[in-house]
Amino acid sequence: MQNKTSKSVISWCMYVINLSMKGVSQVVLIENAVTGIIILTGITVASFSLGVIAFISAMLGTLIGLYGGAEDSAKSGLFGFNSVLAGLSLFLFLEVPNKWSIALIGAVLAAVFTAGIMHILGTFEIPALTFPFIMVTWMFLLAGYQFTSLTLSKDLVPQDLSSWKIATTDNPSLVNGIIRGVGQVFFQDFFWTGIIIIIGIFWAGWKFGVYTILGTTLASWAAYTMGADIHTLNLGLYGYNAVLTVIAVSLVFDEKRKLAPVTGIIGAILSVPVTAAVHTVLIPYGLPVLTLPFVLTTWTLLAARKVTIKL
């Protein structure tokens, strides 16, 4: 009897871990547990602490979905990815002794927010994407200006736009920028983490891999052509929103449309000026751009398809 109980507990744990790994892969809009494991490995290579945070956050989001009555969505990993991103962002952007607990609280809230946003936007047949994670992260960061228990990272410094300068004299490293543009989806600028994540994406299907490379490459080219800050470009900060946008528009949502690849490419390029615009708006508040350009660009293109049906 005890052996049966132990086996059932182990089976349940493996089941939850499998769904949680799908939650990690759903950050890049892929439902594949192996891809999630590879991506988690890439994160852990860069930082063991971040790997642990990502893993626990994915599990928390998944469990909330399972026991909250949204089992079908949880089985697809749709309750894990916003939790993963919220856990990672809060762990990185807060400098407090208890940031582990705050990051995991954020992961839990991201899952709850996901349910609410899914319900609201479901009426319009628009996906929630990563908007819940953005809401939770900004909520904690903005609250940091009012609570002494939430100390923001020194990297998040509000700046006056009049003193903002663009560094265009640095040497561009487009290969680094292209690879890091993939890793930055998970807040990673470590080159080899980007490589590992790309491998994980290719594991799910060659189309996903090709569009990932295409998205980050187009974004780097477009940003460089428009005279972007070279340091920002080299870190891949113009690439990650393009990666998510091209995957979402070209492959995940309405991929059977003939012009879906073209629309996705347009979306990847469009995400670059949107990223710059959002950054400009947020500079005075010291807030990170996160994946808002991806959300805005994808929502706009998916909504446009309701009218221009051939897109």
Sequence and secondary structure as in RCSB ss.txt:
>XXXX:A:sequence
MQNKTSKSVISWCMYVINLSMKGVSQVVLIENAVTGIIILTGITVASFSLGVIAFISAMLGTLIGLYGGAEDSAK
SGLFGFNSVLAGLSLFLFLEVPNKWSIALIGAVLAAVFTAGIMHILGTFEIPALTFPFIMVTWMFLLAGYQFTSL
TLSKDLVPQDLSSWKIATTDNPSLVNGIIRGVGQVFFQDFFWTGIIIIIGIFWAGWKFGVYTILGTTLASWAAYT
MGADIHTLNLGLYGYNAVLTVIAVSLVFDEKRKLAPVTGIIGAILSVPVTAAVHTVLIPYGLPVLTLPFVLTTWT
LLAARKVTIKL
>XXXX:A:secstr
 HHHHHHHHHHHHHHHHHHHHHHHHGGGT   HHHHHHHHHHHHHH HHHHHHHHHHHHHHHHHHHHTT HHHHH
TTTTTHHHHHHHHHHHHHB STTHHHHHHHHHHHHHHHHHHHHHHHHTTT   TTHHHHHHHHHHHHHTTT TT 
 B TT     GGG     SS   HHHHHHHHHHGGGT   HHHHHHHHHHHHHH HHHHHHHHHHHHHHHHHHHH
TT  HHHHHTTTTTHHHHHHHHIIIIISSTTSTTHHHHHHHHHHHHHHHHHHHHHHHGGGT   TTHHHHHHHHH
HHHHTTTSTT 
